[in-house]
Amino acid sequence: MNVSFLLQAKGGDVATISENRSVSDALHILRERRIGALIVTGLDAPLVGIFSERDAVRAIAEHGTDALSMKIHDLMSSPVTRCSPETSVNELMGMMTAERIRHVPVVEHGALIGVVSIGDVVKARFEELEHDKKELLDYVNAR
């Protein structure tokens, strides 16, 4: 199974925010959309960073409430680990584990086509295991 399978299941909707917006703006978007990260866009590039709940917590811990008015550019994670639609889910899980990240943008031919979260990966693996379980039970019961 590869990343393109995950994107087919969840769609290619990508929540973004400009690098010049505030942390407060980002937190409102994260809350409204009920998501954990935003892709940060710049004037010259559609993917200059990522801003996650973890980045917000670190910023508030370091800067207090002043972090809310700071620009995303100053607090985002960059460079961003990316994958392609052809990346295997196992390889993606390894990347997420090794780098301790929960969201990975999917890029194809230089264009941002989606974002995969650890939740997407867990859901897909669970469905795959349930399918395998059903096939094994069907096989055993057919004997």
CYANA upper distance limits for C-alpha pairs under 8 A (distance plus 0.5 A):
  1 MET  CA      5 PHE  CA      7.12
  1 MET  CA     88 SER  CA      6.43
  1 MET  CA     89 VAL  CA      6.47
  2 ASN  CA      6 LEU  CA      7.64
  2 ASN  CA     85 PRO  CA      7.20
  2 ASN  CA     86 GLU  CA      6.19
  2 ASN  CA     87 THR  CA      6.00
  2 ASN  CA     88 SER  CA      4.53
  2 ASN  CA     89 VAL  CA      5.56
  3 VAL  CA      7 LEU  CA      6.86
  3 VAL  CA     84 SER  CA      7.62
  3 VAL  CA     85 PRO  CA      5.29
  3 VAL  CA     86 GLU  CA      6.59
  3 VAL  CA     87 THR  CA      6.18
  3 VAL  CA     88 SER  CA      6.56
  3 VAL  CA     89 VAL  CA      6.44
  3 VAL  CA     92 LEU  CA      8.48
  3 VAL  CA    116 VAL  CA      8.36
  4 SER  CA      8 GLN  CA      6.69
  4 SER  CA     85 PRO  CA      4.97
  4 SER  CA     86 GLU  CA      6.97
  5 PHE  CA      9 ALA  CA      6.96
  6 LEU  CA     10 LYS  CA      6.84
  6 LEU  CA    116 VAL  CA      7.93
  6 LEU  CA    120 ASP  CA      7.37
  6 LEU  CA    121 VAL  CA      7.96
  6 LEU  CA    124 ALA  CA      7.51
  7 LEU  CA     11 GLY  CA      5.62
  7 LEU  CA     12 GLY  CA      6.58
  7 LEU  CA    114 GLY  CA      7.35
  7 LEU  CA    115 VAL  CA      8.43
  7 LEU  CA    116 VAL  CA      7.92
  8 GLN  CA     12 GLY  CA      8.24
 10 LYS  CA    120 ASP  CA      8.38
 11 GLY  CA    114 GLY  CA      8.05
 12 GLY  CA    113 ILE  CA      6.37
 12 GLY  CA    114 GLY  CA      5.08
 12 GLY  CA    115 VAL  CA      7.80
 13 ASP  CA    114 GLY  CA      6.75
 13 ASP  CA    115 VAL  CA      8.39
 14 VAL  CA     38 LEU  CA      8.34
 14 VAL  CA     39 ILE  CA      7.88
 14 VAL  CA    113 ILE  CA      8.16
 14 VAL  CA    114 GLY  CA      6.13
 14 VAL  CA    115 VAL  CA      6.85
 15 ALA  CA     37 ALA  CA      8.43
 15 ALA  CA     38 LEU  CA      5.92
 15 ALA  CA     39 ILE  CA      6.78
 16 THR  CA     38 LEU  CA      5.57
 16 THR  CA     39 ILE  CA      5.03
 16 THR  CA     40 VAL  CA      6.18
 16 THR  CA     41 THR  CA      7.13
 17 ILE  CA     21 ARG  CA      7.50
 17 ILE  CA     26 ALA  CA      7.49
 17 ILE  CA     38 LEU  CA      6.84
 17 ILE  CA     39 ILE  CA      6.76
 17 ILE  CA     40 VAL  CA      5.56
 17 ILE  CA     41 THR  CA      6.52
 18 SER  CA     40 VAL  CA      6.10
 18 SER  CA     41 THR  CA      5.35
 18 SER  CA     42 GLY  CA      6.53
 18 SER  CA     72 ILE  CA      8.17
 19 GLU  CA     40 VAL  CA      6.11
 19 GLU  CA     41 THR  CA      6.31
 19 GLU  CA     42 GLY  CA      6.26
 19 GLU  CA     48 VAL  CA      8.42
 19 GLU  CA     71 LYS  CA      7.29
 19 GLU  CA     72 ILE  CA      5.59
 19 GLU  CA     73 HIS  CA      5.20
 20 ASN  CA     71 LYS  CA      6.03
 20 ASN  CA     72 ILE  CA      6.66
 20 ASN  CA     73 HIS  CA      6.84
 21 ARG  CA     25 ASP  CA      6.96
 21 ARG  CA     26 ALA  CA      7.95
 21 ARG  CA     71 LYS  CA      6.04
 21 ARG  CA     72 ILE  CA      6.41
 22 SER  CA     26 ALA  CA      6.97
 22 SER  CA     68 LEU  CA      7.08
 22 SER  CA     69 SER  CA      5.89
 22 SER  CA     70 MET  CA      5.92
 22 SER  CA     71 LYS  CA      4.98
 22 SER  CA     72 ILE  CA      6.10
 23 VAL  CA     27 LEU  CA      6.66
 23 VAL  CA     56 ALA  CA      7.71
 23 VAL  CA     67 ALA  CA      7.24
 23 VAL  CA     68 LEU  CA      5.36
 23 VAL  CA     69 SER  CA      6.57
 23 VAL  CA     70 MET  CA      6.45
 23 VAL  CA     71 LYS  CA      6.62
 23 VAL  CA     72 ILE  CA      6.18
 24 SER  CA     28 HIS  CA      6.84
 24 SER  CA     68 LEU  CA      5.24
 24 SER  CA     69 SER  CA      6.80
 25 ASP  CA     29 ILE  CA      6.94
 26 ALA  CA     30 LEU  CA      6.66
 26 ALA  CA     38 LEU  CA      8.08
 26 ALA  CA     51 PHE  CA      8.43
 26 ALA  CA     72 ILE  CA      8.33
 27 LEU  CA     31 ARG  CA      6.61
 27 LEU  CA     53 GLU  CA      8.43
 27 LEU  CA     56 ALA  CA      8.37
 28 HIS  CA     32 GLU  CA      6.56
 29 ILE  CA     33 ARG  CA      6.47
 30 LEU  CA     34 ARG  CA      6.12
 30 LEU  CA     35 ILE  CA      5.73
 30 LEU  CA     36 GLY  CA      6.73
 30 LEU  CA     37 ALA  CA      7.30
 30 LEU  CA     38 LEU  CA      7.92
 31 ARG  CA     35 ILE  CA      7.39
 36 GLY  CA     52 SER  CA      6.16
 36 GLY  CA     53 GLU  CA      6.12
 37 ALA  CA     50 ILE  CA      7.30
 37 ALA  CA     51 PHE  CA      6.01
 37 ALA  CA     52 SER  CA      4.49
 37 ALA  CA     53 GLU  CA      6.82
 37 ALA  CA    103 HIS  CA      7.52
 38 LEU  CA     50 ILE  CA      6.26
 38 LEU  CA     51 PHE  CA      5.75
 38 LEU  CA     52 SER  CA      6.80
 39 ILE  CA     47 LEU  CA      6.99
 39 ILE  CA     48 VAL  CA      8.37
 39 ILE  CA     49 GLY  CA      6.75
 39 ILE  CA     50 ILE  CA      5.14
 39 ILE  CA     51 PHE  CA      6.97
 39 ILE  CA    105 PRO  CA      8.27
 40 VAL  CA     46 PRO  CA      7.94
 40 VAL  CA     47 LEU  CA      6.33
 40 VAL  CA     48 VAL  CA      6.17
 40 VAL  CA     49 GLY  CA      5.35
 40 VAL  CA     50 ILE  CA      5.66
 40 VAL  CA     51 PHE  CA      7.11
 40 VAL  CA     72 ILE  CA      8.31
 40 VAL  CA     76 MET  CA      8.20
 41 THR  CA     45 ALA  CA      6.73
 41 THR  CA     46 PRO  CA      5.19
 41 THR  CA     47 LEU  CA      5.53
 41 THR  CA     48 VAL  CA      6.03
 41 THR  CA     49 GLY  CA      7.58
 42 GLY  CA     46 PRO  CA      6.57
 42 GLY  CA     47 LEU  CA      7.42
 42 GLY  CA     48 VAL  CA      6.49
 46 PRO  CA    111 ALA  CA      8.32
 46 PRO  CA    112 LEU  CA      7.67
 47 LEU  CA    112 LEU  CA      7.91
 48 VAL  CA     78 SER  CA      7.37
 48 VAL  CA     79 PRO  CA      7.68
 48 VAL  CA     80 VAL  CA      7.99
 49 GLY  CA     73 HIS  CA      8.46
 49 GLY  CA     76 MET  CA      6.41
 49 GLY  CA     77 SER  CA      6.04
 49 GLY  CA     78 SER  CA      5.25
 49 GLY  CA     79 PRO  CA      6.62
 49 GLY  CA     80 VAL  CA      6.17
 50 ILE  CA     76 MET  CA      6.10
 50 ILE  CA     77 SER  CA      5.81
 50 ILE  CA     78 SER  CA      7.25
 50 ILE  CA     80 VAL  CA      7.16
 51 PHE  CA     55 ASP  CA      6.53
 51 PHE  CA     56 ALA  CA      8.10
 51 PHE  CA     72 ILE  CA      7.70
 51 PHE  CA     75 LEU  CA      8.04
 51 PHE  CA     76 MET  CA      5.30
 51 PHE  CA     77 SER  CA      6.67
 52 SER  CA     56 ALA  CA      6.99
 52 SER  CA     76 MET  CA      8.23
 53 GLU  CA     57 VAL  CA      6.77
 54 ARG  CA     58 ARG  CA      6.73
 55 ASP  CA     59 ALA  CA      6.61
 55 ASP  CA     75 LEU  CA      7.17
 55 ASP  CA     76 MET  CA      7.01
 55 ASP  CA     77 SER  CA      7.74
 56 ALA  CA     60 ILE  CA      6.67
 56 ALA  CA     75 LEU  CA      8.37
 57 VAL  CA     61 ALA  CA      6.56
 58 ARG  CA     62 GLU  CA      6.65
 59 ALA  CA     63 HIS  CA      6.26
 59 ALA  CA     64 GLY  CA      7.81
 59 ALA  CA     67 ALA  CA      6.24
 59 ALA  CA     75 LEU  CA      7.26
 60 ILE  CA     64 GLY  CA      4.98
 60 ILE  CA     65 THR  CA      6.54
 60 ILE  CA     66 ASP  CA      8.08
 60 ILE  CA     67 ALA  CA      6.00
 60 ILE  CA     68 LEU  CA      8.07
 63 HIS  CA     67 ALA  CA      5.82
 65 THR  CA     69 SER  CA      8.47
 66 ASP  CA     70 MET  CA      7.33
 70 MET  CA     74 ASP  CA      7.60
 70 MET  CA     75 LEU  CA      8.42
 71 LYS  CA     75 LEU  CA      7.61
 72 ILE  CA     76 MET  CA      6.15
 80 VAL  CA    104 VAL  CA      8.35
 80 VAL  CA    105 PRO  CA      8.44
 81 THR  CA    104 VAL  CA      6.76
 81 THR  CA    105 PRO  CA      7.85
 82 ARG  CA    104 VAL  CA      5.97
 82 ARG  CA    105 PRO  CA      5.61
 82 ARG  CA    106 VAL  CA      6.35
 82 ARG  CA    107 VAL  CA      7.22
 83 CYS  CA     87 THR  CA      6.66
 83 CYS  CA     92 LEU  CA      7.98
 83 CYS  CA    104 VAL  CA      7.30
 83 CYS  CA    105 PRO  CA      6.97
 83 CYS  CA    106 VAL  CA      5.52
 83 CYS  CA    107 VAL  CA      6.68
 84 SER  CA    106 VAL  CA      5.72
 84 SER  CA    107 VAL  CA      5.73
 84 SER  CA    108 GLU  CA      6.30
 85 PRO  CA    106 VAL  CA      6.96
 85 PRO  CA    107 VAL  CA      7.80
 85 PRO  CA    108 GLU  CA      7.41
 87 THR  CA     91 GLU  CA      7.05
 87 THR  CA     92 LEU  CA      7.19
 88 SER  CA     92 LEU  CA      6.71
 89 VAL  CA     93 MET  CA      6.56
 89 VAL  CA    121 VAL  CA      7.61
 90 ASN  CA     94 GLY  CA      6.78
 91 GLU  CA     95 MET  CA      6.77
 92 LEU  CA     96 MET  CA      6.64
 93 MET  CA     97 THR  CA      6.56
 93 MET  CA    118 ILE  CA      8.46
 93 MET  CA    121 VAL  CA      7.96
 94 GLY  CA     98 ALA  CA      6.44
 95 MET  CA     99 GLU  CA      6.44
 95 MET  CA    100 ARG  CA      8.49
 96 MET  CA    100 ARG  CA      5.98
 96 MET  CA    101 ILE  CA      5.47
 96 MET  CA    102 ARG  CA      6.76
 96 MET  CA    103 HIS  CA      8.30
 96 MET  CA    104 VAL  CA      8.37
 96 MET  CA    118 ILE  CA      8.20
 97 THR  CA    101 ILE  CA      7.37
102 ARG  CA    117 SER  CA      6.03
102 ARG  CA    118 ILE  CA      5.59
103 HIS  CA    115 VAL  CA      7.15
103 HIS  CA    116 VAL  CA      6.19
103 HIS  CA    117 SER  CA      4.88
103 HIS  CA    118 ILE  CA      6.92
104 VAL  CA    115 VAL  CA      6.10
104 VAL  CA    116 VAL  CA      5.82
104 VAL  CA    117 SER  CA      6.93
105 PRO  CA    112 LEU  CA      7.48
105 PRO  CA    113 ILE  CA      8.28
105 PRO  CA    114 GLY  CA      6.40
105 PRO  CA    115 VAL  CA      4.72
105 PRO  CA    116 VAL  CA      6.81
106 VAL  CA    112 LEU  CA      6.47
106 VAL  CA    113 ILE  CA      6.20
106 VAL  CA    114 GLY  CA      5.54
106 VAL  CA    115 VAL  CA      5.98
106 VAL  CA    116 VAL  CA      7.61
107 VAL  CA    111 ALA  CA      5.86
107 VAL  CA    112 LEU  CA      5.05
107 VAL  CA    113 ILE  CA      6.21
107 VAL  CA    114 GLY  CA      7.77
108 GLU  CA    112 LEU  CA      7.06
108 GLU  CA    113 ILE  CA      7.21
116 VAL  CA    120 ASP  CA      6.66
116 VAL  CA    121 VAL  CA      7.90
117 SER  CA    121 VAL  CA      7.08
118 ILE  CA    122 VAL  CA      6.66
119 GLY  CA    123 LYS  CA      6.55
120 ASP  CA    124 ALA  CA      6.68
121 VAL  CA    125 ARG  CA      6.63
122 VAL  CA    126 PHE  CA      6.51
123 LYS  CA    127 GLU  CA      6.70
124 ALA  CA    128 GLU  CA      6.61
125 ARG  CA    129 LEU  CA      6.63
126 PHE  CA    130 GLU  CA      6.64
127 GLU  CA    131 HIS  CA      6.63
128 GLU  CA    132 ASP  CA      6.73
129 LEU  CA    133 LYS  CA      6.54
130 GLU  CA    134 LYS  CA      6.68
131 HIS  CA    135 GLU  CA      6.79
132 ASP  CA    136 LEU  CA      6.69
133 LYS  CA    137 LEU  CA      6.64
134 LYS  CA    138 ASP  CA      6.54
135 GLU  CA    139 TYR  CA      6.60
136 LEU  CA    140 VAL  CA      6.63
137 LEU  CA    141 ASN  CA      6.43
138 ASP  CA    142 ALA  CA      6.51
139 TYR  CA    143 ARG  CA      7.41
